[in-house]
Amino acid sequence: MPVMSSDDFTVHDDDCDEVGDGMPISDLPDEVNSIEDLDCQCWNKYSSVDEI
Ligand SMILES: [Zn+2]
């Protein structure tokens, strides 16, 4: 499940070390249409957002 950081509102995978204090979200934000929209390296293990 994706987690949104409460510090900077970036979205991370739930096992990411960089998210710190975050809030689980059931769906990715509407502005995220592809893996390239997610900046963190924790998403590198996915090849498309459909796998998240
Ligand atoms: Zn991350």
mmCIF file of the protein (N, C-alpha, C, O) and its ligand, coordinates in Angstrom:
data_MODEL
# 
_entry.id   MODEL 
# 
loop_
_entity.id 
_entity.type 
_entity.pdbx_number_of_molecules 
1 polymer     1 
2 non-polymer 1 
# 
_entity_poly.entity_id                      1 
_entity_poly.type                           'polypeptide(L)' 
_entity_poly.nstd_linkage                   no 
_entity_poly.nstd_monomer                   no 
_entity_poly.pdbx_seq_one_letter_code       MPVMSSDDFTVHDDDCDEVGDGMPISDLPDEVNSIEDLDCQCWNKYSSVDEI 
_entity_poly.pdbx_seq_one_letter_code_can   MPVMSSDDFTVHDDDCDEVGDGMPISDLPDEVNSIEDLDCQCWNKYSSVDEI 
_entity_poly.pdbx_strand_id                 A 
# 
loop_
_entity_poly_seq.entity_id 
_entity_poly_seq.num 
_entity_poly_seq.mon_id 
_entity_poly_seq.hetero 
1 1  MET n 
1 2  PRO n 
1 3  VAL n 
1 4  MET n 
1 5  SER n 
1 6  SER n 
1 7  ASP n 
1 8  ASP n 
1 9  PHE n 
1 10 THR n 
1 11 VAL n 
1 12 HIS n 
1 13 ASP n 
1 14 ASP n 
1 15 ASP n 
1 16 CYS n 
1 17 ASP n 
1 18 GLU n 
1 19 VAL n 
1 20 GLY n 
1 21 ASP n 
1 22 GLY n 
1 23 MET n 
1 24 PRO n 
1 25 ILE n 
1 26 SER n 
1 27 ASP n 
1 28 LEU n 
1 29 PRO n 
1 30 ASP n 
1 31 GLU n 
1 32 VAL n 
1 33 ASN n 
1 34 SER n 
1 35 ILE n 
1 36 GLU n 
1 37 ASP n 
1 38 LEU n 
1 39 ASP n 
1 40 CYS n 
1 41 GLN n 
1 42 CYS n 
1 43 TRP n 
1 44 ASN n 
1 45 LYS n 
1 46 TYR n 
1 47 SER n 
1 48 SER n 
1 49 VAL n 
1 50 ASP n 
1 51 GLU n 
1 52 ILE n 
# 
loop_
_struct_asym.id 
_struct_asym.entity_id 
A 1 
B 2 
# 
loop_
_chem_comp.id 
_chem_comp.type 
_chem_comp.mon_nstd_flag 
ASN 'L-peptide linking' y 
ASP 'L-peptide linking' y 
CYS 'L-peptide linking' y 
GLN 'L-peptide linking' y 
GLU 'L-peptide linking' y 
GLY 'peptide linking'   y 
HIS 'L-peptide linking' y 
ILE 'L-peptide linking' y 
LEU 'L-peptide linking' y 
LYS 'L-peptide linking' y 
MET 'L-peptide linking' y 
PHE 'L-peptide linking' y 
PRO 'L-peptide linking' y 
SER 'L-peptide linking' y 
THR 'L-peptide linking' y 
TRP 'L-peptide linking' y 
TYR 'L-peptide linking' y 
VAL 'L-peptide linking' y 
ZN  non-polymer         . 
# 
_pdbx_entity_nonpoly.entity_id   2 
_pdbx_entity_nonpoly.name        ? 
_pdbx_entity_nonpoly.comp_id     ZN 
# 
_pdbx_nonpoly_scheme.asym_id         B 
_pdbx_nonpoly_scheme.entity_id       2 
_pdbx_nonpoly_scheme.mon_id          ZN 
_pdbx_nonpoly_scheme.ndb_seq_num     1 
_pdbx_nonpoly_scheme.pdb_seq_num     101 
_pdbx_nonpoly_scheme.auth_seq_num    101 
_pdbx_nonpoly_scheme.pdb_mon_id      ZN 
_pdbx_nonpoly_scheme.auth_mon_id     ZN 
_pdbx_nonpoly_scheme.pdb_strand_id   A 
_pdbx_nonpoly_scheme.pdb_ins_code    . 
# 
loop_
_atom_site.group_PDB 
_atom_site.id 
_atom_site.type_symbol 
_atom_site.label_atom_id 
_atom_site.label_alt_id 
_atom_site.label_comp_id 
_atom_site.label_asym_id 
_atom_site.label_entity_id 
_atom_site.label_seq_id 
_atom_site.pdbx_PDB_ins_code 
_atom_site.Cartn_x 
_atom_site.Cartn_y 
_atom_site.Cartn_z 
_atom_site.occupancy 
_atom_site.B_iso_or_equiv 
_atom_site.pdbx_formal_charge 
_atom_site.auth_seq_id 
_atom_site.auth_comp_id 
_atom_site.auth_asym_id 
_atom_site.auth_atom_id 
_atom_site.pdbx_PDB_model_num 
ATOM   1   N  N  . MET A 1 1  ? 0.849  -1.204 0.000   1.00 0.00 ? 1   MET A N  1 
ATOM   2   C  CA . MET A 1 1  ? 0.000  0.000  0.000   1.00 0.00 ? 1   MET A CA 1 
ATOM   3   C  C  . MET A 1 1  ? 0.881  1.249  0.000   1.00 0.00 ? 1   MET A C  1 
ATOM   4   O  O  . MET A 1 1  ? 1.849  1.320  0.757   1.00 0.00 ? 1   MET A O  1 
ATOM   5   N  N  . PRO A 1 2  ? 0.556  2.231  -0.839  1.00 0.00 ? 2   PRO A N  1 
ATOM   6   C  CA . PRO A 1 2  ? 1.347  3.457  -0.842  1.00 0.00 ? 2   PRO A CA 1 
ATOM   7   C  C  . PRO A 1 2  ? 1.188  4.218  0.481   1.00 0.00 ? 2   PRO A C  1 
ATOM   8   O  O  . PRO A 1 2  ? 0.160  4.135  1.152   1.00 0.00 ? 2   PRO A O  1 
ATOM   9   N  N  . VAL A 1 3  ? 2.227  4.948  0.821   1.00 0.00 ? 3   VAL A N  1 
ATOM   10  C  CA . VAL A 1 3  ? 2.211  5.763  2.034   1.00 0.00 ? 3   VAL A CA 1 
ATOM   11  C  C  . VAL A 1 3  ? 2.560  7.190  1.645   1.00 0.00 ? 3   VAL A C  1 
ATOM   12  O  O  . VAL A 1 3  ? 3.521  7.420  0.911   1.00 0.00 ? 3   VAL A O  1 
ATOM   13  N  N  . MET A 1 4  ? 1.778  8.153  2.137   1.00 0.00 ? 4   MET A N  1 
ATOM   14  C  CA . MET A 1 4  ? 2.098  9.551  1.862   1.00 0.00 ? 4   MET A CA 1 
ATOM   15  C  C  . MET A 1 4  ? 2.820  10.144 3.058   1.00 0.00 ? 4   MET A C  1 
ATOM   16  O  O  . MET A 1 4  ? 2.336  10.080 4.188   1.00 0.00 ? 4   MET A O  1 
ATOM   17  N  N  . SER A 1 5  ? 3.987  10.724 2.793   1.00 0.00 ? 5   SER A N  1 
ATOM   18  C  CA . SER A 1 5  ? 4.762  11.349 3.852   1.00 0.00 ? 5   SER A CA 1 
ATOM   19  C  C  . SER A 1 5  ? 4.032  12.569 4.398   1.00 0.00 ? 5   SER A C  1 
ATOM   20  O  O  . SER A 1 5  ? 3.521  13.392 3.638   1.00 0.00 ? 5   SER A O  1 
ATOM   21  N  N  . SER A 1 6  ? 3.988  12.675 5.716   1.00 0.00 ? 6   SER A N  1 
ATOM   22  C  CA . SER A 1 6  ? 3.357  13.872 6.295   1.00 0.00 ? 6   SER A CA 1 
ATOM   23  C  C  . SER A 1 6  ? 4.322  15.054 6.324   1.00 0.00 ? 6   SER A C  1 
ATOM   24  O  O  . SER A 1 6  ? 3.922  16.170 6.653   1.00 0.00 ? 6   SER A O  1 
ATOM   25  N  N  . ASP A 1 7  ? 5.595  14.818 5.980   1.00 0.00 ? 7   ASP A N  1 
ATOM   26  C  CA . ASP A 1 7  ? 6.566  15.916 5.941   1.00 0.00 ? 7   ASP A CA 1 
ATOM   27  C  C  . ASP A 1 7  ? 6.476  16.711 4.648   1.00 0.00 ? 7   ASP A C  1 
ATOM   28  O  O  . ASP A 1 7  ? 6.380  17.938 4.676   1.00 0.00 ? 7   ASP A O  1 
ATOM   29  N  N  . ASP A 1 8  ? 6.507  16.006 3.500   1.00 0.00 ? 8   ASP A N  1 
ATOM   30  C  CA . ASP A 1 8  ? 6.554  16.719 2.223   1.00 0.00 ? 8   ASP A CA 1 
ATOM   31  C  C  . ASP A 1 8  ? 5.509  16.217 1.218   1.00 0.00 ? 8   ASP A C  1 
ATOM   32  O  O  . ASP A 1 8  ? 5.517  16.623 0.056   1.00 0.00 ? 8   ASP A O  1 
ATOM   33  N  N  . PHE A 1 9  ? 4.600  15.324 1.677   1.00 0.00 ? 9   PHE A N  1 
ATOM   34  C  CA . PHE A 1 9  ? 3.497  14.822 0.846   1.00 0.00 ? 9   PHE A CA 1 
ATOM   35  C  C  . PHE A 1 9  ? 3.970  14.037 -0.372  1.00 0.00 ? 9   PHE A C  1 
ATOM   36  O  O  . PHE A 1 9  ? 3.225  13.892 -1.341  1.00 0.00 ? 9   PHE A O  1 
ATOM   37  N  N  . THR A 1 10 ? 5.207  13.528 -0.333  1.00 0.00 ? 10  THR A N  1 
ATOM   38  C  CA . THR A 1 10 ? 5.627  12.609 -1.372  1.00 0.00 ? 10  THR A CA 1 
ATOM   39  C  C  . THR A 1 10 ? 5.039  11.232 -1.075  1.00 0.00 ? 10  THR A C  1 
ATOM   40  O  O  . THR A 1 10 ? 4.713  10.911 0.068   1.00 0.00 ? 10  THR A O  1 
ATOM   41  N  N  . VAL A 1 11 ? 4.911  10.426 -2.129  1.00 0.00 ? 11  VAL A N  1 
ATOM   42  C  CA . VAL A 1 11 ? 4.311  9.103  -1.997  1.00 0.00 ? 11  VAL A CA 1 
ATOM   43  C  C  . VAL A 1 11 ? 5.400  8.045  -2.091  1.00 0.00 ? 11  VAL A C  1 
ATOM   44  O  O  . VAL A 1 11 ? 6.268  8.105  -2.961  1.00 0.00 ? 11  VAL A O  1 
ATOM   45  N  N  . HIS A 1 12 ? 5.341  7.078  -1.186  1.00 0.00 ? 12  HIS A N  1 
ATOM   46  C  CA . HIS A 1 12 ? 6.362  6.032  -1.113  1.00 0.00 ? 12  HIS A CA 1 
ATOM   47  C  C  . HIS A 1 12 ? 5.713  4.672  -0.964  1.00 0.00 ? 12  HIS A C  1 
ATOM   48  O  O  . HIS A 1 12 ? 4.547  4.559  -0.586  1.00 0.00 ? 12  HIS A O  1 
ATOM   49  N  N  . ASP A 1 13 ? 6.489  3.639  -1.267  1.00 0.00 ? 13  ASP A N  1 
ATOM   50  C  CA . ASP A 1 13 ? 6.038  2.296  -0.982  1.00 0.00 ? 13  ASP A CA 1 
ATOM   51  C  C  . ASP A 1 13 ? 6.089  2.078  0.534   1.00 0.00 ? 13  ASP A C  1 
ATOM   52  O  O  . ASP A 1 13 ? 6.832  2.764  1.235   1.00 0.00 ? 13  ASP A O  1 
ATOM   53  N  N  . ASP A 1 14 ? 5.309  1.137  1.031   1.00 0.00 ? 14  ASP A N  1 
ATOM   54  C  CA . ASP A 1 14 ? 5.179  1.043  2.490   1.00 0.00 ? 14  ASP A CA 1 
ATOM   55  C  C  . ASP A 1 14 ? 6.430  0.531  3.194   1.00 0.00 ? 14  ASP A C  1 
ATOM   56  O  O  . ASP A 1 14 ? 6.525  0.628  4.418   1.00 0.00 ? 14  ASP A O  1 
ATOM   57  N  N  . ASP A 1 15 ? 7.392  -0.013 2.450   1.00 0.00 ? 15  ASP A N  1 
ATOM   58  C  CA . ASP A 1 15 ? 8.624  -0.446 3.112   1.00 0.00 ? 15  ASP A CA 1 
ATOM   59  C  C  . ASP A 1 15 ? 9.781  0.535  2.883   1.00 0.00 ? 15  ASP A C  1 
ATOM   60  O  O  . ASP A 1 15 ? 10.938 0.203  3.137   1.00 0.00 ? 15  ASP A O  1 
ATOM   61  N  N  . CYS A 1 16 ? 9.465  1.740  2.402   1.00 0.00 ? 16  CYS A N  1 
ATOM   62  C  CA . CYS A 1 16 ? 10.519 2.714  2.122   1.00 0.00 ? 16  CYS A CA 1 
ATOM   63  C  C  . CYS A 1 16 ? 11.039 3.343  3.414   1.00 0.00 ? 16  CYS A C  1 
ATOM   64  O  O  . CYS A 1 16 ? 10.266 3.688  4.307   1.00 0.00 ? 16  CYS A O  1 
ATOM   65  N  N  . ASP A 1 17 ? 12.362 3.486  3.495   1.00 0.00 ? 17  ASP A N  1 
ATOM   66  C  CA . ASP A 1 17 ? 12.964 4.085  4.683   1.00 0.00 ? 17  ASP A CA 1 
ATOM   67  C  C  . ASP A 1 17 ? 12.807 5.600  4.720   1.00 0.00 ? 17  ASP A C  1 
ATOM   68  O  O  . ASP A 1 17 ? 12.900 6.210  5.785   1.00 0.00 ? 17  ASP A O  1 
ATOM   69  N  N  . GLU A 1 18 ? 12.572 6.206  3.565   1.00 0.00 ? 18  GLU A N  1 
ATOM   70  C  CA . GLU A 1 18 ? 12.587 7.662  3.493   1.00 0.00 ? 18  GLU A CA 1 
ATOM   71  C  C  . GLU A 1 18 ? 11.254 8.309  3.847   1.00 0.00 ? 18  GLU A C  1 
ATOM   72  O  O  . GLU A 1 18 ? 11.186 9.525  4.028   1.00 0.00 ? 18  GLU A O  1 
ATOM   73  N  N  . VAL A 1 19 ? 10.210 7.520  3.946   1.00 0.00 ? 19  VAL A N  1 
ATOM   74  C  CA . VAL A 1 19 ? 8.893  8.124  4.166   1.00 0.00 ? 19  VAL A CA 1 
ATOM   75  C  C  . VAL A 1 19 ? 8.757  8.675  5.581   1.00 0.00 ? 19  VAL A C  1 
ATOM   76  O  O  . VAL A 1 19 ? 8.010  9.628  5.802   1.00 0.00 ? 19  VAL A O  1 
ATOM   77  N  N  . GLY A 1 20 ? 9.466  8.091  6.535   1.00 0.00 ? 20  GLY A N  1 
ATOM   78  C  CA . GLY A 1 20 ? 9.387  8.583  7.902   1.00 0.00 ? 20  GLY A CA 1 
ATOM   79  C  C  . GLY A 1 20 ? 7.984  8.461  8.446   1.00 0.00 ? 20  GLY A C  1 
ATOM   80  O  O  . GLY A 1 20 ? 7.401  7.377  8.445   1.00 0.00 ? 20  GLY A O  1 
ATOM   81  N  N  . ASP A 1 21 ? 7.435  9.582  8.916   1.00 0.00 ? 21  ASP A N  1 
ATOM   82  C  CA . ASP A 1 21 ? 6.088  9.581  9.446   1.00 0.00 ? 21  ASP A CA 1 
ATOM   83  C  C  . ASP A 1 21 ? 5.126  9.754  8.288   1.00 0.00 ? 21  ASP A C  1 
ATOM   84  O  O  . ASP A 1 21 ? 5.115  10.798 7.636   1.00 0.00 ? 21  ASP A O  1 
ATOM   85  N  N  . GLY A 1 22 ? 4.323  8.744  8.029   1.00 0.00 ? 22  GLY A N  1 
ATOM   86  C  CA . GLY A 1 22 ? 3.452  8.837  6.871   1.00 0.00 ? 22  GLY A CA 1 
ATOM   87  C  C  . GLY A 1 22 ? 2.080  8.271  7.136   1.00 0.00 ? 22  GLY A C  1 
ATOM   88  O  O  . GLY A 1 22 ? 1.818  7.682  8.184   1.00 0.00 ? 22  GLY A O  1 
ATOM   89  N  N  . MET A 1 23 ? 1.209  8.462  6.165   1.00 0.00 ? 23  MET A N  1 
ATOM   90  C  CA . MET A 1 23 ? -0.174 8.031  6.263   1.00 0.00 ? 23  MET A CA 1 
ATOM   91  C  C  . MET A 1 23 ? -0.474 7.103  5.101   1.00 0.00 ? 23  MET A C  1 
ATOM   92  O  O  . MET A 1 23 ? -0.323 7.503  3.946   1.00 0.00 ? 23  MET A O  1 
ATOM   93  N  N  . PRO A 1 24 ? -0.898 5.864  5.375   1.00 0.00 ? 24  PRO A N  1 
ATOM   94  C  CA . PRO A 1 24 ? -1.239 4.955  4.279   1.00 0.00 ? 24  PRO A CA 1 
ATOM   95  C  C  . PRO A 1 24 ? -2.390 5.508  3.445   1.00 0.00 ? 24  PRO A C  1 
ATOM   96  O  O  . PRO A 1 24 ? -3.363 6.036  3.983   1.00 0.00 ? 24  PRO A O  1 
ATOM   97  N  N  . ILE A 1 25 ? -2.266 5.382  2.130   1.00 0.00 ? 25  ILE A N  1 
ATOM   98  C  CA . ILE A 1 25 ? -3.340 5.815  1.236   1.00 0.00 ? 25  ILE A CA 1 
ATOM   99  C  C  . ILE A 1 25 ? -3.717 4.630  0.356   1.00 0.00 ? 25  ILE A C  1 
ATOM   100 O  O  . ILE A 1 25 ? -2.850 3.876  -0.086  1.00 0.00 ? 25  ILE A O  1 
ATOM   101 N  N  . SER A 1 26 ? -5.006 4.471  0.105   1.00 0.00 ? 26  SER A N  1 
ATOM   102 C  CA . SER A 1 26 ? -5.457 3.291  -0.632  1.00 0.00 ? 26  SER A CA 1 
ATOM   103 C  C  . SER A 1 26 ? -5.249 3.452  -2.131  1.00 0.00 ? 26  SER A C  1 
ATOM   104 O  O  . SER A 1 26 ? -5.129 2.459  -2.849  1.00 0.00 ? 26  SER A O  1 
ATOM   105 N  N  . ASP A 1 27 ? -5.205 4.681  -2.608  1.00 0.00 ? 27  ASP A N  1 
ATOM   106 C  CA . ASP A 1 27 ? -5.006 4.926  -4.038  1.00 0.00 ? 27  ASP A CA 1 
ATOM   107 C  C  . ASP A 1 27 ? -3.934 5.975  -4.237  1.00 0.00 ? 27  ASP A C  1 
ATOM   108 O  O  . ASP A 1 27 ? -3.751 6.871  -3.413  1.00 0.00 ? 27  ASP A O  1 
ATOM   109 N  N  . LEU A 1 28 ? -3.235 5.847  -5.341  1.00 0.00 ? 28  LEU A N  1 
ATOM   110 C  CA . LEU A 1 28 ? -2.247 6.861  -5.697  1.00 0.00 ? 28  LEU A CA 1 
ATOM   111 C  C  . LEU A 1 28 ? -2.955 8.175  -6.028  1.00 0.00 ? 28  LEU A C  1 
ATOM   112 O  O  . LEU A 1 28 ? -4.087 8.163  -6.511  1.00 0.00 ? 28  LEU A O  1 
ATOM   113 N  N  . PRO A 1 29 ? -2.291 9.313  -5.772  1.00 0.00 ? 29  PRO A N  1 
ATOM   114 C  CA . PRO A 1 29 ? -2.896 10.598 -6.139  1.00 0.00 ? 29  PRO A CA 1 
ATOM   115 C  C  . PRO A 1 29 ? -3.206 10.656 -7.634  1.00 0.00 ? 29  PRO A C  1 
ATOM   116 O  O  . PRO A 1 29 ? -2.532 10.011 -8.436  1.00 0.00 ? 29  PRO A O  1 
ATOM   117 N  N  . ASP A 1 30 ? -4.223 11.427 -8.003  1.00 0.00 ? 30  ASP A N  1 
ATOM   118 C  CA . ASP A 1 30 ? -4.659 11.512 -9.403  1.00 0.00 ? 30  ASP A CA 1 
ATOM   119 C  C  . ASP A 1 30 ? -3.555 11.982 -10.342 1.00 0.00 ? 30  ASP A C  1 
ATOM   120 O  O  . ASP A 1 30 ? -3.524 11.611 -11.515 1.00 0.00 ? 30  ASP A O  1 
ATOM   121 N  N  . GLU A 1 31 ? -2.640 12.811 -9.808  1.00 0.00 ? 31  GLU A N  1 
ATOM   122 C  CA . GLU A 1 31 ? -1.589 13.345 -10.677 1.00 0.00 ? 31  GLU A CA 1 
ATOM   123 C  C  . GLU A 1 31 ? -0.500 12.324 -10.988 1.00 0.00 ? 31  GLU A C  1 
ATOM   124 O  O  . GLU A 1 31 ? 0.372  12.585 -11.816 1.00 0.00 ? 31  GLU A O  1 
ATOM   125 N  N  . VAL A 1 32 ? -0.543 11.174 -10.338 1.00 0.00 ? 32  VAL A N  1 
ATOM   126 C  CA . VAL A 1 32 ? 0.437  10.130 -10.627 1.00 0.00 ? 32  VAL A CA 1 
ATOM   127 C  C  . VAL A 1 32 ? -0.109 9.215  -11.712 1.00 0.00 ? 32  VAL A C  1 
ATOM   128 O  O  . VAL A 1 32 ? -1.023 8.424  -11.479 1.00 0.00 ? 32  VAL A O  1 
ATOM   129 N  N  . ASN A 1 33 ? 0.470  9.335  -12.904 1.00 0.00 ? 33  ASN A N  1 
ATOM   130 C  CA . ASN A 1 33 ? 0.005  8.538  -14.036 1.00 0.00 ? 33  ASN A CA 1 
ATOM   131 C  C  . ASN A 1 33 ? 1.006  7.492  -14.483 1.00 0.00 ? 33  ASN A C  1 
ATOM   132 O  O  . ASN A 1 33 ? 0.657  6.555  -15.202 1.00 0.00 ? 33  ASN A O  1 
ATOM   133 N  N  . SER A 1 34 ? 2.238  7.648  -14.063 1.00 0.00 ? 34  SER A N  1 
ATOM   134 C  CA . SER A 1 34 ? 3.253  6.673  -14.443 1.00 0.00 ? 34  SER A CA 1 
ATOM   135 C  C  . SER A 1 34 ? 4.316  6.604  -13.354 1.00 0.00 ? 34  SER A C  1 
ATOM   136 O  O  . SER A 1 34 ? 4.384  7.463  -12.475 1.00 0.00 ? 34  SER A O  1 
ATOM   137 N  N  . ILE A 1 35 ? 5.136  5.574  -13.430 1.00 0.00 ? 35  ILE A N  1 
ATOM   138 C  CA . ILE A 1 35 ? 6.202  5.390  -12.450 1.00 0.00 ? 35  ILE A CA 1 
ATOM   139 C  C  . ILE A 1 35 ? 7.139  6.604  -12.426 1.00 0.00 ? 35  ILE A C  1 
ATOM   140 O  O  . ILE A 1 35 ? 7.702  6.935  -11.383 1.00 0.00 ? 35  ILE A O  1 
ATOM   141 N  N  . GLU A 1 36 ? 7.301  7.256  -13.563 1.00 0.00 ? 36  GLU A N  1 
ATOM   142 C  CA . GLU A 1 36 ? 8.194  8.419  -13.617 1.00 0.00 ? 36  GLU A CA 1 
ATOM   143 C  C  . GLU A 1 36 ? 7.687  9.579  -12.757 1.00 0.00 ? 36  GLU A C  1 
ATOM   144 O  O  . GLU A 1 36 ? 8.464  10.451 -12.367 1.00 0.00 ? 36  GLU A O  1 
ATOM   145 N  N  . ASP A 1 37 ? 6.382  9.589  -12.462 1.00 0.00 ? 37  ASP A N  1 
ATOM   146 C  CA . ASP A 1 37 ? 5.845  10.650 -11.608 1.00 0.00 ? 37  ASP A CA 1 
ATOM   147 C  C  . ASP A 1 37 ? 6.209  10.450 -10.139 1.00 0.00 ? 37  ASP A C  1 
ATOM   148 O  O  . ASP A 1 37 ? 6.042  11.354 -9.321  1.00 0.00 ? 37  ASP A O  1 
ATOM   149 N  N  . LEU A 1 38 ? 6.704  9.267  -9.815  1.00 0.00 ? 38  LEU A N  1 
ATOM   150 C  CA . LEU A 1 38 ? 7.088  8.966  -8.439  1.00 0.00 ? 38  LEU A CA 1 
ATOM   151 C  C  . LEU A 1 38 ? 8.609  9.056  -8.348  1.00 0.00 ? 38  LEU A C  1 
ATOM   152 O  O  . LEU A 1 38 ? 9.332  8.276  -8.969  1.00 0.00 ? 38  LEU A O  1 
ATOM   153 N  N  . ASP A 1 39 ? 9.074  10.018 -7.567  1.00 0.00 ? 39  ASP A N  1 
ATOM   154 C  CA . ASP A 1 39 ? 10.501 10.335 -7.586  1.00 0.00 ? 39  ASP A CA 1 
ATOM   155 C  C  . ASP A 1 39 ? 11.365 9.358  -6.806  1.00 0.00 ? 39  ASP A C  1 
ATOM   156 O  O  . ASP A 1 39 ? 12.544 9.196  -7.122  1.00 0.00 ? 39  ASP A O  1 
ATOM   157 N  N  . CYS A 1 40 ? 10.818 8.714  -5.814  1.00 0.00 ? 40  CYS A N  1 
ATOM   158 C  CA . CYS A 1 40 ? 11.675 7.957  -4.903  1.00 0.00 ? 40  CYS A CA 1 
ATOM   159 C  C  . CYS A 1 40 ? 12.127 6.624  -5.517  1.00 0.00 ? 40  CYS A C  1 
ATOM   160 O  O  . CYS A 1 40 ? 11.397 5.992  -6.280  1.00 0.00 ? 40  CYS A O  1 
ATOM   161 N  N  . GLN A 1 41 ? 13.343 6.222  -5.163  1.00 0.00 ? 41  GLN A N  1 
ATOM   162 C  CA . GLN A 1 41 ? 13.881 4.954  -5.654  1.00 0.00 ? 41  GLN A CA 1 
ATOM   163 C  C  . GLN A 1 41 ? 13.117 3.745  -5.121  1.00 0.00 ? 41  GLN A C  1 
ATOM   164 O  O  . GLN A 1 41 ? 13.302 2.642  -5.635  1.00 0.00 ? 41  GLN A O  1 
ATOM   165 N  N  . CYS A 1 42 ? 12.272 3.913  -4.116  1.00 0.00 ? 42  CYS A N  1 
ATOM   166 C  CA . CYS A 1 42 ? 11.519 2.764  -3.594  1.00 0.00 ? 42  CYS A CA 1 
ATOM   167 C  C  . CYS A 1 42 ? 10.540 2.214  -4.625  1.00 0.00 ? 42  CYS A C  1 
ATOM   168 O  O  . CYS A 1 42 ? 10.039 1.101  -4.465  1.00 0.00 ? 42  CYS A O  1 
ATOM   169 N  N  . TRP A 1 43 ? 10.263 2.969  -5.672  1.00 0.00 ? 43  TRP A N  1 
ATOM   170 C  CA . TRP A 1 43 ? 9.340  2.506  -6.718  1.00 0.00 ? 43  TRP A CA 1 
ATOM   171 C  C  . TRP A 1 43 ? 10.055 1.776  -7.841  1.00 0.00 ? 43  TRP A C  1 
ATOM   172 O  O  . TRP A 1 43 ? 9.407  1.261  -8.752  1.00 0.00 ? 43  TRP A O  1 
ATOM   173 N  N  . ASN A 1 44 ? 11.371 1.721  -7.794  1.00 0.00 ? 44  ASN A N  1 
ATOM   174 C  CA . ASN A 1 44 ? 12.125 1.130  -8.899  1.00 0.00 ? 44  ASN A CA 1 
ATOM   175 C  C  . ASN A 1 44 ? 11.810 -0.344 -9.123  1.00 0.00 ? 44  ASN A C  1 
ATOM   176 O  O  . ASN A 1 44 ? 12.022 -0.860 -10.220 1.00 0.00 ? 44  ASN A O  1 
ATOM   177 N  N  . LYS A 1 45 ? 11.315 -1.019 -8.111  1.00 0.00 ? 45  LYS A N  1 
ATOM   178 C  CA . LYS A 1 45 ? 11.018 -2.442 -8.266  1.00 0.00 ? 45  LYS A CA 1 
ATOM   179 C  C  . LYS A 1 45 ? 9.735  -2.691 -9.058  1.00 0.00 ? 45  LYS A C  1 
ATOM   180 O  O  . LYS A 1 45 ? 9.461  -3.819 -9.468  1.00 0.00 ? 45  LYS A O  1 
ATOM   181 N  N  . TYR A 1 46 ? 8.958  -1.640 -9.270  1.00 0.00 ? 46  TYR A N  1 
ATOM   182 C  CA . TYR A 1 46 ? 7.759  -1.769 -10.090 1.00 0.00 ? 46  TYR A CA 1 
ATOM   183 C  C  . TYR A 1 46 ? 8.042  -1.251 -11.502 1.00 0.00 ? 46  TYR A C  1 
ATOM   184 O  O  . TYR A 1 46 ? 8.779  -0.280 -11.675 1.00 0.00 ? 46  TYR A O  1 
ATOM   185 N  N  . SER A 1 47 ? 7.466  -1.892 -12.488 1.00 0.00 ? 47  SER A N  1 
ATOM   186 C  CA . SER A 1 47 ? 7.671  -1.395 -13.854 1.00 0.00 ? 47  SER A CA 1 
ATOM   187 C  C  . SER A 1 47 ? 6.509  -0.538 -14.322 1.00 0.00 ? 47  SER A C  1 
ATOM   188 O  O  . SER A 1 47 ? 6.653  0.212  -15.287 1.00 0.00 ? 47  SER A O  1 
ATOM   189 N  N  . SER A 1 48 ? 5.353  -0.629 -13.660 1.00 0.00 ? 48  SER A N  1 
ATOM   190 C  CA . SER A 1 48 ? 4.249  0.261  -13.998 1.00 0.00 ? 48  SER A CA 1 
ATOM   191 C  C  . SER A 1 48 ? 3.400  0.494  -12.764 1.00 0.00 ? 48  SER A C  1 
ATOM   192 O  O  . SER A 1 48 ? 3.451  -0.288 -11.814 1.00 0.00 ? 48  SER A O  1 
ATOM   193 N  N  . VAL A 1 49 ? 2.615  1.573  -12.774 1.00 0.00 ? 49  VAL A N  1 
ATOM   194 C  CA . VAL A 1 49 ? 1.785  1.876  -11.615 1.00 0.00 ? 49  VAL A CA 1 
ATOM   195 C  C  . VAL A 1 49 ? 0.667  0.840  -11.425 1.00 0.00 ? 49  VAL A C  1 
ATOM   196 O  O  . VAL A 1 49 ? 0.084  0.753  -10.345 1.00 0.00 ? 49  VAL A O  1 
ATOM   197 N  N  . ASP A 1 50 ? 0.371  0.069  -12.451 1.00 0.00 ? 50  ASP A N  1 
ATOM   198 C  CA . ASP A 1 50 ? -0.658 -0.966 -12.312 1.00 0.00 ? 50  ASP A CA 1 
ATOM   199 C  C  . ASP A 1 50 ? -0.239 -2.065 -11.335 1.00 0.00 ? 50  ASP A C  1 
ATOM   200 O  O  . ASP A 1 50 ? -1.087 -2.785 -10.809 1.00 0.00 ? 50  ASP A O  1 
ATOM   201 N  N  . GLU A 1 51 ? 1.058  -2.193 -11.092 1.00 0.00 ? 51  GLU A N  1 
ATOM   202 C  CA . GLU A 1 51 ? 1.559  -3.232 -10.182 1.00 0.00 ? 51  GLU A CA 1 
ATOM   203 C  C  . GLU A 1 51 ? 1.553  -2.793 -8.734  1.00 0.00 ? 51  GLU A C  1 
ATOM   204 O  O  . GLU A 1 51 ? 1.727  -3.617 -7.836  1.00 0.00 ? 51  GLU A O  1 
ATOM   205 N  N  . ILE A 1 52 ? 1.355  -1.507 -8.492  1.00 0.00 ? 52  ILE A N  1 
ATOM   206 C  CA . ILE A 1 52 ? 1.420  -0.999 -7.122  1.00 0.00 ? 52  ILE A CA 1 
ATOM   207 C  C  . ILE A 1 52 ? 0.164  -1.383 -6.356  1.00 0.00 ? 52  ILE A C  1 
ATOM   208 O  O  . ILE A 1 52 ? 0.031  -1.045 -5.180  1.00 0.00 ? 52  ILE A O  1 
HETATM 209 ZN ZN . ZN  B 2 .  ? 10.409 6.068  -1.032  1.00 0.00 2 101 ZN  A ZN 1 
# 
